[in-house]
Amino acid sequence: MRKLFQQGLSFPETIFAGRACYGKLDEDIRVRMEFATEGVADHYSALKVTMLNRKEGPIDSMLLRFSDVLGKKPTTNPNFREGIVPHIWKNGDTFAWYVYQPKAADYKTLADAVGSYTSMFQKEEMSQDMGSMTF
């Protein structure tokens, strides 16, 4: 998760706690990110991003599937000649990417997807944008 923040994703007061990451968007809005499974135990194939109002609770959440955001990736592993969709797996007490190791560009793509989603919940300067809006 920390590699996402090395690729341009940033929130004030970011905290990593266990398998989750929390960030502050503004005084009341927080973001929580955690890797998620989709029906296969110990096979993390998505990033769940949840928007929270610190006074009222969850606002919205989105599941960013690695298959949707990153797509199928080529690999030299003969067991995956057609490529593989990146995912994290748990082997004993260790978590690691399975077969395909994401590149900096992959982390950037994922960070951009999170940034696009969270930007919808950030305060914006309405006075500046209103002048350029067309209907």
N, CA, C and O atoms as a GROMACS GRO file, in nm:
protein
  540
    1MET      N    1   0.083  -0.119   0.000
    1MET     CA    2   0.000   0.000   0.000
    1MET      C    3   0.087   0.125   0.000
    1MET      O    4   0.053   0.225  -0.063
    2ARG      N    5   0.198   0.120   0.069
    2ARG     CA    6   0.287   0.237   0.075
    2ARG      C    7   0.340   0.275  -0.063
    2ARG      O    8   0.371   0.392  -0.087
    3LYS      N    9   0.352   0.179  -0.153
    3LYS     CA   10   0.403   0.209  -0.287
    3LYS      C   11   0.308   0.299  -0.365
    3LYS      O   12   0.351   0.371  -0.455
    4LEU      N   13   0.179   0.295  -0.332
    4LEU     CA   14   0.084   0.386  -0.396
    4LEU      C   15   0.119   0.531  -0.364
    4LEU      O   16   0.104   0.620  -0.447
    5PHE      N   17   0.165   0.553  -0.241
    5PHE     CA   18   0.198   0.688  -0.197
    5PHE      C   19   0.331   0.735  -0.255
    5PHE      O   20   0.359   0.855  -0.259
    6GLN      N   21   0.413   0.642  -0.300
    6GLN     CA   22   0.537   0.678  -0.368
    6GLN      C   23   0.511   0.717  -0.512
    6GLN      O   24   0.599   0.769  -0.580
    7GLN      N   25   0.390   0.692  -0.561
    7GLN     CA   26   0.354   0.722  -0.699
    7GLN      C   27   0.256   0.838  -0.711
    7GLN      O   28   0.181   0.846  -0.809
    8GLY      N   29   0.255   0.927  -0.614
    8GLY     CA   30   0.177   1.049  -0.626
    8GLY      C   31   0.051   1.056  -0.545
    8GLY      O   32  -0.009   1.163  -0.535
    9LEU      N   33   0.007   0.946  -0.485
    9LEU     CA   34  -0.112   0.951  -0.402
    9LEU      C   35  -0.074   1.010  -0.267
    9LEU      O   36   0.024   0.968  -0.206
   10SER      N   37  -0.151   1.108  -0.220
   10SER     CA   38  -0.120   1.163  -0.089
   10SER      C   39  -0.246   1.219  -0.024
   10SER      O   40  -0.333   1.276  -0.090
   11PHE      N   41  -0.250   1.201   0.105
   11PHE     CA   42  -0.356   1.256   0.189
   11PHE      C   43  -0.287   1.316   0.310
   11PHE      O   44  -0.190   1.260   0.360
   12PRO      N   45  -0.337   1.430   0.359
   12PRO     CA   46  -0.281   1.481   0.484
   12PRO      C   47  -0.304   1.379   0.597
   12PRO      O   48  -0.408   1.313   0.601
   13GLU      N   49  -0.209   1.369   0.684
   13GLU     CA   50  -0.221   1.283   0.801
   13GLU      C   51  -0.251   1.137   0.766
   13GLU      O   52  -0.343   1.078   0.822
   14THR      N   53  -0.175   1.080   0.676
   14THR     CA   54  -0.190   0.940   0.638
   14THR      C   55  -0.138   0.849   0.749
   14THR      O   56  -0.030   0.870   0.804
   15ILE      N   57  -0.218   0.746   0.781
   15ILE     CA   58  -0.181   0.650   0.885
   15ILE      C   59  -0.198   0.509   0.829
   15ILE      O   60  -0.301   0.476   0.770
   16PHE      N   61  -0.096   0.427   0.847
   16PHE     CA   62  -0.104   0.286   0.811
   16PHE      C   63  -0.128   0.208   0.939
   16PHE      O   64  -0.049   0.217   1.033
   17ALA      N   65  -0.238   0.133   0.943
   17ALA     CA   66  -0.273   0.057   1.062
   17ALA      C   67  -0.312  -0.084   1.020
   17ALA      O   68  -0.417  -0.104   0.958
   18GLY      N   69  -0.229  -0.180   1.054
   18GLY     CA   70  -0.258  -0.318   1.015
   18GLY      C   71  -0.260  -0.331   0.864
   18GLY      O   72  -0.164  -0.293   0.797
   19ARG      N   73  -0.367  -0.383   0.811
   19ARG     CA   74  -0.382  -0.402   0.666
   19ARG      C   75  -0.455  -0.286   0.599
   19ARG      O   76  -0.489  -0.294   0.481
   20ALA      N   77  -0.479  -0.180   0.673
   20ALA     CA   78  -0.554  -0.067   0.620
   20ALA      C   79  -0.471   0.060   0.623
   20ALA      O   80  -0.369   0.069   0.692
   21CYS      N   81  -0.516   0.156   0.547
   21CYS     CA   82  -0.454   0.287   0.542
   21CYS      C   83  -0.566   0.390   0.554
   21CYS      O   84  -0.671   0.377   0.492
   22TYR      N   85  -0.542   0.493   0.634
   22TYR     CA   86  -0.639   0.600   0.654
   22TYR      C   87  -0.576   0.732   0.615
   22TYR      O   88  -0.458   0.756   0.638
   23GLY      N   89  -0.657   0.818   0.555
   23GLY     CA   90  -0.610   0.950   0.520
   23GLY      C   91  -0.719   1.053   0.546
   23GLY      O   92  -0.837   1.020   0.550
   24LYS      N   93  -0.677   1.176   0.562
   24LYS     CA   94  -0.770   1.286   0.590
   24LYS      C   95  -0.786   1.368   0.463
   24LYS      O   96  -0.688   1.417   0.408
   25LEU      N   97  -0.910   1.382   0.415
   25LEU     CA   98  -0.936   1.466   0.297
   25LEU      C   99  -0.966   1.609   0.338
   25LEU      O  100  -0.918   1.703   0.275
   26ASP      N  101  -1.047   1.624   0.441
   26ASP     CA  102  -1.073   1.757   0.497
   26ASP      C  103  -1.112   1.739   0.643
   26ASP      O  104  -1.090   1.632   0.700
   27GLU      N  105  -1.168   1.840   0.703
   27GLU     CA  106  -1.196   1.834   0.846
   27GLU      C  107  -1.289   1.720   0.885
   27GLU      O  108  -1.276   1.663   0.993
   28ASP      N  109  -1.383   1.686   0.798
   28ASP     CA  110  -1.480   1.582   0.832
   28ASP      C  111  -1.468   1.453   0.751
   28ASP      O  112  -1.516   1.348   0.794
   29ILE      N  113  -1.407   1.459   0.635
   29ILE     CA  114  -1.403   1.344   0.544
   29ILE      C  115  -1.269   1.271   0.554
   29ILE      O  116  -1.162   1.330   0.545
   30ARG      N  117  -1.280   1.139   0.572
   30ARG     CA  118  -1.163   1.052   0.578
   30ARG      C  119  -1.174   0.946   0.469
   30ARG      O  120  -1.283   0.918   0.419
   31VAL      N  121  -1.061   0.888   0.434
   31VAL     CA  122  -1.059   0.779   0.338
   31VAL      C  123  -0.993   0.659   0.404
   31VAL      O  124  -0.894   0.673   0.476
   32ARG      N  125  -1.048   0.542   0.380
   32ARG     CA  126  -0.990   0.417   0.429
   32ARG      C  127  -0.965   0.328   0.307
   32ARG      O  128  -1.053   0.310   0.223
   33MET      N  129  -0.846   0.273   0.299
   33MET     CA  130  -0.812   0.182   0.190
   33MET      C  131  -0.763   0.051   0.249
   33MET      O  132  -0.689   0.048   0.347
   34GLU      N  133  -0.806  -0.058   0.186
   34GLU     CA  134  -0.761  -0.190   0.228
   34GLU      C  135  -0.770  -0.284   0.108
   34GLU      O  136  -0.858  -0.269   0.023
   35PHE      N  137  -0.680  -0.380   0.103
   35PHE     CA  138  -0.686  -0.480  -0.002
   35PHE      C  139  -0.802  -0.573   0.028
   35PHE      O  140  -0.827  -0.606   0.144
   36ALA      N  141  -0.874  -0.616  -0.076
   36ALA     CA  142  -0.996  -0.694  -0.058
   36ALA      C  143  -0.993  -0.822  -0.141
   36ALA      O  144  -0.931  -0.829  -0.247
   37THR      N  145  -1.061  -0.922  -0.088
   37THR     CA  146  -1.079  -1.047  -0.161
   37THR      C  147  -1.213  -1.043  -0.233
   37THR      O  148  -1.301  -0.964  -0.199
   38GLU      N  149  -1.226  -1.130  -0.332
   38GLU     CA  150  -1.354  -1.138  -0.405
   38GLU      C  151  -1.400  -1.283  -0.410
   38GLU      O  152  -1.424  -1.338  -0.518
   39GLY      N  153  -1.412  -1.344  -0.295
   39GLY     CA  154  -1.463  -1.479  -0.288
   39GLY      C  155  -1.359  -1.589  -0.280
   39GLY      O  156  -1.394  -1.705  -0.262
   40VAL      N  157  -1.232  -1.556  -0.292
   40VAL     CA  158  -1.125  -1.655  -0.279
   40VAL      C  159  -1.042  -1.615  -0.157
   40VAL      O  160  -0.983  -1.507  -0.154
   41ALA      N  161  -1.039  -1.702  -0.058
   41ALA     CA  162  -0.967  -1.672   0.065
   41ALA      C  163  -0.819  -1.647   0.037
   41ALA      O  164  -0.757  -1.717  -0.042
   42ASP      N  165  -0.764  -1.547   0.104
   42ASP     CA  166  -0.621  -1.513   0.094
   42ASP      C  167  -0.576  -1.478  -0.047
   42ASP      O  168  -0.458  -1.494  -0.079
   43HIS      N  169  -0.666  -1.431  -0.131
   43HIS     CA  170  -0.639  -1.392  -0.269
   43HIS      C  171  -0.696  -1.249  -0.285
   43HIS      O  172  -0.814  -1.231  -0.312
   44TYR      N  173  -0.609  -1.150  -0.268
   44TYR     CA  174  -0.652  -1.010  -0.267
   44TYR      C  175  -0.642  -0.953  -0.408
   44TYR      O  176  -0.534  -0.925  -0.459
   45SER      N  177  -0.758  -0.937  -0.471
   45SER     CA  178  -0.764  -0.900  -0.611
   45SER      C  179  -0.820  -0.760  -0.634
   45SER      O  180  -0.851  -0.723  -0.747
   46ALA      N  181  -0.834  -0.683  -0.528
   46ALA     CA  182  -0.892  -0.549  -0.540
   46ALA      C  183  -0.847  -0.461  -0.425
   46ALA      O  184  -0.794  -0.508  -0.324
   47LEU      N  185  -0.870  -0.333  -0.444
   47LEU     CA  186  -0.845  -0.235  -0.339
   47LEU      C  187  -0.980  -0.171  -0.306
   47LEU      O  188  -1.044  -0.112  -0.393
   48LYS      N  189  -1.023  -0.185  -0.182
   48LYS     CA  190  -1.150  -0.125  -0.138
   48LYS      C  191  -1.119   0.012  -0.080
   48LYS      O  192  -1.038   0.025   0.012
   49VAL      N  193  -1.185   0.113  -0.134
   49VAL     CA  194  -1.168   0.251  -0.089
   49VAL      C  195  -1.302   0.296  -0.032
   49VAL      O  196  -1.403   0.296  -0.101
   50THR      N  197  -1.301   0.335   0.095
   50THR     CA  198  -1.423   0.377   0.163
   50THR      C  199  -1.408   0.521   0.209
   50THR      O  200  -1.307   0.558   0.269
   51MET      N  201  -1.509   0.600   0.180
   51MET     CA  202  -1.513   0.739   0.226
   51MET      C  203  -1.595   0.743   0.354
   51MET      O  204  -1.704   0.687   0.362
   52LEU      N  205  -1.540   0.810   0.455
   52LEU     CA  206  -1.604   0.816   0.586
   52LEU      C  207  -1.623   0.960   0.631
   52LEU      O  208  -1.534   1.044   0.616
   53ASN      N  209  -1.740   0.987   0.686
   53ASN     CA  210  -1.761   1.114   0.754
   53ASN      C  211  -1.734   1.083   0.901
   53ASN      O  212  -1.798   0.994   0.958
   54ARG      N  213  -1.642   1.155   0.962
   54ARG     CA  214  -1.600   1.121   1.098
   54ARG      C  215  -1.713   1.136   1.200
   54ARG      O  216  -1.705   1.080   1.309
   55LYS      N  217  -1.817   1.211   1.165
   55LYS     CA  218  -1.929   1.230   1.256
   55LYS      C  219  -2.048   1.139   1.224
   55LYS      O  220  -2.125   1.103   1.314
   56GLU      N  221  -2.062   1.100   1.096
   56GLU     CA  222  -2.182   1.027   1.055
   56GLU      C  223  -2.156   0.887   1.001
   56GLU      O  224  -2.251   0.811   0.981
   57GLY      N  225  -2.031   0.850   0.979
   57GLY     CA  226  -2.000   0.715   0.932
   57GLY      C  227  -1.975   0.708   0.782
   57GLY      O  228  -1.943   0.809   0.719
   58PRO      N  229  -1.989   0.589   0.725
   58PRO     CA  230  -1.958   0.568   0.583
   58PRO      C  231  -2.043   0.654   0.491
   58PRO      O  232  -2.163   0.671   0.512
   59ILE      N  233  -1.979   0.708   0.388
   59ILE     CA  234  -2.048   0.787   0.286
   59ILE      C  235  -2.066   0.704   0.160
   59ILE      O  236  -2.174   0.697   0.103
   60ASP      N  237  -1.956   0.641   0.117
   60ASP     CA  238  -1.954   0.568  -0.010
   60ASP      C  239  -1.833   0.476  -0.009
   60ASP      O  240  -1.738   0.498   0.066
   61SER      N  241  -1.835   0.375  -0.094
   61SER     CA  242  -1.717   0.291  -0.110
   61SER      C  243  -1.711   0.241  -0.253
   61SER      O  244  -1.812   0.234  -0.323
   62MET      N  245  -1.591   0.206  -0.294
   62MET     CA  246  -1.570   0.156  -0.429
   62MET      C  247  -1.467   0.044  -0.424
   62MET      O  248  -1.370   0.051  -0.349
   63LEU      N  249  -1.490  -0.059  -0.503
   63LEU     CA  250  -1.397  -0.169  -0.514
   63LEU      C  251  -1.322  -0.152  -0.646
   63LEU      O  252  -1.379  -0.166  -0.754
   64LEU      N  253  -1.195  -0.121  -0.636
   64LEU     CA  254  -1.111  -0.106  -0.755
   64LEU      C  255  -1.045  -0.241  -0.783
   64LEU      O  256  -0.944  -0.276  -0.722
   65ARG      N  257  -1.104  -0.314  -0.876
   65ARG     CA  258  -1.051  -0.446  -0.911
   65ARG      C  259  -0.922  -0.430  -0.992
   65ARG      O  260  -0.916  -0.351  -1.086
   66PHE      N  261  -0.821  -0.507  -0.956
   66PHE     CA  262  -0.696  -0.502  -1.031
   66PHE      C  263  -0.720  -0.542  -1.176
   66PHE      O  264  -0.651  -0.492  -1.266
   67SER      N  265  -0.815  -0.632  -1.201
   67SER     CA  266  -0.845  -0.672  -1.338
   67SER      C  267  -0.898  -0.555  -1.420
   67SER      O  268  -0.867  -0.544  -1.539
   68ASP      N  269  -0.976  -0.466  -1.358
   68ASP     CA  270  -1.029  -0.350  -1.428
   68ASP      C  271  -0.925  -0.239  -1.443
   68ASP      O  272  -0.914  -0.178  -1.549
   69VAL      N  273  -0.850  -0.215  -1.338
   69VAL     CA  274  -0.756  -0.103  -1.337
   69VAL      C  275  -0.625  -0.137  -1.408
   69VAL      O  276  -0.572  -0.055  -1.483
   70LEU      N  277  -0.573  -0.256  -1.384
   70LEU     CA  278  -0.443  -0.294  -1.439
   70LEU      C  279  -0.452  -0.389  -1.558
   70LEU      O  280  -0.362  -0.392  -1.643
   71GLY      N  281  -0.559  -0.465  -1.565
   71GLY     CA  282  -0.575  -0.562  -1.674
   71GLY      C  283  -0.485  -0.683  -1.656
   71GLY      O  284  -0.420  -0.700  -1.553
   72LYS      N  285  -0.483  -0.767  -1.758
   72LYS     CA  286  -0.399  -0.886  -1.757
   72LYS      C  287  -0.257  -0.847  -1.795
   72LYS      O  288  -0.236  -0.768  -1.887
   73LYS      N  289  -0.160  -0.902  -1.724
   73LYS     CA  290  -0.020  -0.865  -1.745
   73LYS      C  291   0.058  -0.985  -1.798
   73LYS      O  292   0.037  -1.098  -1.755
   74PRO      N  293   0.150  -0.959  -1.891
   74PRO     CA  294   0.232  -1.069  -1.944
   74PRO      C  295   0.334  -1.114  -1.840
   74PRO      O  296   0.378  -1.036  -1.756
   75THR      N  297   0.370  -1.241  -1.848
   75THR     CA  298   0.471  -1.296  -1.758
   75THR      C  299   0.551  -1.403  -1.832
   75THR      O  300   0.503  -1.462  -1.929
   76THR      N  301   0.670  -1.426  -1.787
   76THR     CA  302   0.753  -1.530  -1.848
   76THR      C  303   0.728  -1.667  -1.784
   76THR      O  304   0.784  -1.766  -1.829
   77ASN      N  305   0.644  -1.672  -1.682
   77ASN     CA  306   0.612  -1.798  -1.616
   77ASN      C  307   0.536  -1.888  -1.714
   77ASN      O  308   0.431  -1.849  -1.764
   78PRO      N  309   0.588  -2.009  -1.741
   78PRO     CA  310   0.523  -2.097  -1.839
   78PRO      C  311   0.384  -2.143  -1.797
   78PRO      O  312   0.307  -2.189  -1.881
   79ASN      N  313   0.350  -2.132  -1.669
   79ASN     CA  314   0.217  -2.170  -1.624
   79ASN      C  315   0.111  -2.065  -1.657
   79ASN      O  316  -0.009  -2.090  -1.646
   80PHE      N  317   0.156  -1.947  -1.698
   80PHE     CA  318   0.065  -1.837  -1.728
   80PHE      C  319   0.102  -1.775  -1.864
   80PHE      O  320   0.133  -1.656  -1.872
   81ARG      N  321   0.098  -1.854  -1.966
   81ARG     CA  322   0.137  -1.808  -2.101
   81ARG      C  323   0.046  -1.698  -2.154
   81ARG      O  324   0.089  -1.613  -2.232
   82GLU      N  325  -0.079  -1.698  -2.111
   82GLU     CA  326  -0.175  -1.597  -2.154
   82GLU      C  327  -0.169  -1.472  -2.068
   82GLU      O  328  -0.244  -1.377  -2.091
   83GLY      N  329  -0.081  -1.471  -1.970
   83GLY     CA  330  -0.071  -1.359  -1.877
   83GLY      C  331  -0.148  -1.386  -1.749
   83GLY      O  332  -0.208  -1.492  -1.733
   84ILE      N  333  -0.145  -1.291  -1.659
   84ILE     CA  334  -0.210  -1.307  -1.530
   84ILE      C  335  -0.262  -1.171  -1.482
   84ILE      O  336  -0.201  -1.067  -1.506
   85VAL      N  337  -0.376  -1.174  -1.415
   85VAL     CA  338  -0.428  -1.053  -1.351
   85VAL      C  339  -0.355  -1.041  -1.218
   85VAL      O  340  -0.359  -1.134  -1.137
   86PRO      N  341  -0.291  -0.929  -1.192
   86PRO     CA  342  -0.218  -0.912  -1.067
   86PRO      C  343  -0.308  -0.931  -0.945
   86PRO      O  344  -0.422  -0.885  -0.942
   87HIS      N  345  -0.254  -0.998  -0.845
   87HIS     CA  346  -0.322  -1.010  -0.716
   87HIS      C  347  -0.218  -1.043  -0.609
   87HIS      O  348  -0.108  -1.091  -0.637
   88ILE      N  349  -0.258  -1.015  -0.488
   88ILE     CA  350  -0.174  -1.042  -0.371
   88ILE      C  351  -0.228  -1.169  -0.307
   88ILE      O  352  -0.349  -1.189  -0.298
   89TRP      N  353  -0.140  -1.253  -0.262
   89TRP     CA  354  -0.184  -1.373  -0.193
   89TRP      C  355  -0.112  -1.388  -0.062
   89TRP      O  356  -0.002  -1.336  -0.042
   90LYS      N  357  -0.176  -1.460   0.029
   90LYS     CA  358  -0.118  -1.486   0.159
   90LYS      C  359  -0.067  -1.630   0.160
   90LYS      O  360  -0.141  -1.724   0.134
   91ASN      N  361   0.061  -1.644   0.189
   91ASN     CA  362   0.124  -1.775   0.198
   91ASN      C  363   0.182  -1.787   0.338
   91ASN      O  364   0.289  -1.735   0.366
   92GLY      N  365   0.110  -1.856   0.426
   92GLY     CA  366   0.151  -1.861   0.566
   92GLY      C  367   0.127  -1.725   0.630
   92GLY      O  368   0.014  -1.677   0.635
   93ASP      N  369   0.233  -1.664   0.679
   93ASP     CA  370   0.223  -1.531   0.739
   93ASP      C  371   0.271  -1.422   0.645
   93ASP      O  372   0.281  -1.305   0.685
   94THR      N  373   0.301  -1.457   0.522
   94THR     CA  374   0.358  -1.363   0.426
   94THR      C  375   0.255  -1.322   0.320
   94THR      O  376   0.181  -1.405   0.269
   95PHE      N  377   0.252  -1.192   0.290
   95PHE     CA  378   0.169  -1.139   0.182
   95PHE      C  379   0.263  -1.096   0.070
   95PHE      O  380   0.363  -1.029   0.096
   96ALA      N  381   0.232  -1.135  -0.054
   96ALA     CA  382   0.317  -1.099  -0.167
   96ALA      C  383   0.236  -1.101  -0.296
   96ALA      O  384   0.132  -1.167  -0.304
   97TRP      N  385   0.284  -1.028  -0.395
   97TRP     CA  386   0.223  -1.034  -0.528
   97TRP      C  387   0.247  -1.172  -0.584
   97TRP      O  388   0.357  -1.226  -0.571
   98TYR      N  389   0.146  -1.228  -0.647
   98TYR     CA  390   0.154  -1.363  -0.702
   98TYR      C  391   0.199  -1.357  -0.848
   98TYR      O  392   0.131  -1.298  -0.932
   99VAL      N  393   0.311  -1.415  -0.878
   99VAL     CA  394   0.374  -1.427  -1.010
   99VAL      C  395   0.416  -1.291  -1.066
   99VAL      O  396   0.536  -1.265  -1.079
  100TYR      N  397   0.322  -1.204  -1.099
  100TYR     CA  398   0.354  -1.075  -1.159
  100TYR      C  399   0.388  -0.973  -1.050
  100TYR      O  400   0.312  -0.956  -0.955
  101GLN      N  401   0.500  -0.906  -1.065
  101GLN     CA  402   0.540  -0.799  -0.973
  101GLN      C  403   0.508  -0.664  -1.039
  101GLN      O  404   0.570  -0.630  -1.140
  102PRO      N  405   0.412  -0.588  -0.985
  102PRO     CA  406   0.375  -0.461  -1.046
  102PRO      C  407   0.495  -0.367  -1.061
  102PRO      O  408   0.584  -0.362  -0.976
  103LYS      N  409   0.494  -0.293  -1.169
  103LYS     CA  410   0.597  -0.193  -1.198
  103LYS      C  411   0.551  -0.058  -1.143
  103LYS      O  412   0.437  -0.044  -1.098
  104ALA      N  413   0.640   0.039  -1.146
  104ALA     CA  414   0.606   0.174  -1.099
  104ALA      C  415   0.485   0.229  -1.174
  104ALA      O  416   0.400   0.295  -1.115
  105ALA      N  417   0.477   0.201  -1.304
  105ALA     CA  418   0.364   0.249  -1.384
  105ALA      C  419   0.232   0.187  -1.337
  105ALA      O  420   0.128   0.253  -1.341
  106ASP      N  421   0.235   0.061  -1.293
  106ASP     CA  422   0.114  -0.004  -1.241
  106ASP      C  423   0.068   0.062  -1.112
  106ASP      O  424  -0.051   0.087  -1.094
  107TYR      N  425   0.163   0.090  -1.023
  107TYR     CA  426   0.128   0.159  -0.899
  107TYR      C  427   0.075   0.299  -0.928
  107TYR      O  428  -0.017   0.345  -0.862
  108LYS      N  429   0.132   0.366  -1.026
  108LYS     CA  430   0.086   0.500  -1.065
  108LYS      C  431  -0.058   0.492  -1.118
  108LYS      O  432  -0.140   0.577  -1.083
  109THR      N  433  -0.087   0.393  -1.200
  109THR     CA  434  -0.222   0.375  -1.253
  109THR      C  435  -0.322   0.353  -1.140
  109THR      O  436  -0.430   0.412  -1.140
  110LEU      N  437  -0.287   0.270  -1.045
  110LEU     CA  438  -0.374   0.243  -0.931
  110LEU      C  439  -0.388   0.368  -0.843
  110LEU      O  440  -0.498   0.399  -0.797
  111ALA      N  441  -0.278   0.438  -0.820
  111ALA     CA  442  -0.283   0.562  -0.740
  111ALA      C  443  -0.372   0.666  -0.808
  111ALA      O  444  -0.448   0.736  -0.741
  112ASP      N  445  -0.362   0.676  -0.941
  112ASP     CA  446  -0.447   0.771  -1.015
  112ASP      C  447  -0.595   0.735  -1.003
  112ASP      O  448  -0.680   0.823  -0.993
  113ALA      N  449  -0.626   0.605  -1.006
  113ALA     CA  450  -0.765   0.561  -0.993
  113ALA      C  451  -0.820   0.597  -0.854
  113ALA      O  452  -0.933   0.644  -0.843
  114VAL      N  453  -0.740   0.576  -0.751
  114VAL     CA  454  -0.782   0.614  -0.615
  114VAL      C  455  -0.799   0.766  -0.607
  114VAL      O  456  -0.897   0.815  -0.551
  115GLY      N  457  -0.703   0.839  -0.663
  115GLY     CA  458  -0.710   0.985  -0.661
  115GLY      C  459  -0.831   1.040  -0.733
  115GLY      O  460  -0.893   1.136  -0.687
  116SER      N  461  -0.867   0.979  -0.845
  116SER     CA  462  -0.986   1.023  -0.919
  116SER      C  463  -1.112   1.004  -0.836
  116SER      O  464  -1.200   1.090  -0.832
  117TYR      N  465  -1.122   0.889  -0.771
  117TYR     CA  466  -1.239   0.860  -0.688
  117TYR      C  467  -1.246   0.954  -0.568
  117TYR      O  468  -1.351   1.013  -0.543
  118THR      N  469  -1.137   0.967  -0.494
  118THR     CA  470  -1.140   1.049  -0.373
  118THR      C  471  -1.157   1.197  -0.403
  118THR      O  472  -1.207   1.272  -0.318
  119SER      N  473  -1.116   1.241  -0.522
  119SER     CA  474  -1.129   1.383  -0.555
  119SER      C  475  -1.275   1.428  -0.559
  119SER      O  476  -1.304   1.546  -0.542
  120MET      N  477  -1.366   1.334  -0.581
  120MET     CA  478  -1.508   1.368  -0.583
  120MET      C  479  -1.560   1.410  -0.445
  120MET      O  480  -1.667   1.469  -0.434
  121PHE      N  481  -1.485   1.378  -0.341
  121PHE     CA  482  -1.529   1.405  -0.204
  121PHE      C  483  -1.451   1.518  -0.139
  121PHE      O  484  -1.476   1.552  -0.023
  122GLN      N  485  -1.357   1.576  -0.212
  122GLN     CA  486  -1.278   1.686  -0.158
  122GLN      C  487  -1.347   1.818  -0.184
  122GLN      O  488  -1.419   1.834  -0.283
  123LYS      N  489  -1.323   1.913  -0.095
  123LYS     CA  490  -1.377   2.047  -0.116
  123LYS      C  491  -1.307   2.108  -0.236
  123LYS      O  492  -1.188   2.087  -0.258
  124GLU      N  493  -1.383   2.184  -0.312
  124GLU     CA  494  -1.324   2.254  -0.426
  124GLU      C  495  -1.364   2.401  -0.421
  124GLU      O  496  -1.462   2.438  -0.357
  125GLU      N  497  -1.289   2.480  -0.488
  125GLU     CA  498  -1.317   2.622  -0.494
  125GLU      C  499  -1.425   2.646  -0.599
  125GLU      O  500  -1.396   2.663  -0.717
  126MET      N  501  -1.550   2.647  -0.554
  126MET     CA  502  -1.662   2.661  -0.645
  126MET      C  503  -1.659   2.793  -0.721
  126MET      O  504  -1.701   2.798  -0.836
  127SER      N  505  -1.611   2.898  -0.658
  127SER     CA  506  -1.612   3.028  -0.725
  127SER      C  507  -1.522   3.028  -0.848
  127SER      O  508  -1.554   3.094  -0.947
  128GLN      N  509  -1.412   2.958  -0.845
  128GLN     CA  510  -1.322   2.953  -0.960
  128GLN      C  511  -1.381   2.868  -1.071
  128GLN      O  512  -1.372   2.904  -1.188
  129ASP      N  513  -1.443   2.756  -1.035
  129ASP     CA  514  -1.496   2.664  -1.134
  129ASP      C  515  -1.626   2.713  -1.196
  129ASP      O  516  -1.654   2.681  -1.312
  130MET      N  517  -1.706   2.788  -1.124
  130MET     CA  518  -1.836   2.829  -1.174
  130MET      C  519  -1.823   2.916  -1.299
  130MET      O  520  -1.908   2.909  -1.387
  131GLY      N  521  -1.718   2.996  -1.307
  131GLY     CA  522  -1.700   3.083  -1.422
  131GLY      C  523  -1.669   3.007  -1.550
  131GLY      O  524  -1.697   3.057  -1.659
  132SER      N  525  -1.612   2.888  -1.539
  132SER     CA  526  -1.576   2.812  -1.658
  132SER      C  527  -1.675   2.702  -1.693
  132SER      O  528  -1.652   2.627  -1.789
  133MET      N  529  -1.783   2.689  -1.618
  133MET     CA  530  -1.880   2.582  -1.642
  133MET      C  531  -1.972   2.619  -1.756
  133MET      O  532  -2.013   2.735  -1.769
  134THR      N  533  -2.005   2.520  -1.839
  134THR     CA  534  -2.104   2.540  -1.944
  134THR      C  535  -2.214   2.437  -1.926
  134THR      O  536  -2.189   2.325  -1.883
  135PHE      N  537  -2.333   2.477  -1.960
  135PHE     CA  538  -2.447   2.385  -1.946
  135PHE      C  539  -2.512   2.361  -2.078
  135PHE      O  540  -2.609   2.287  -2.086
   0.00000   0.00000   0.00000
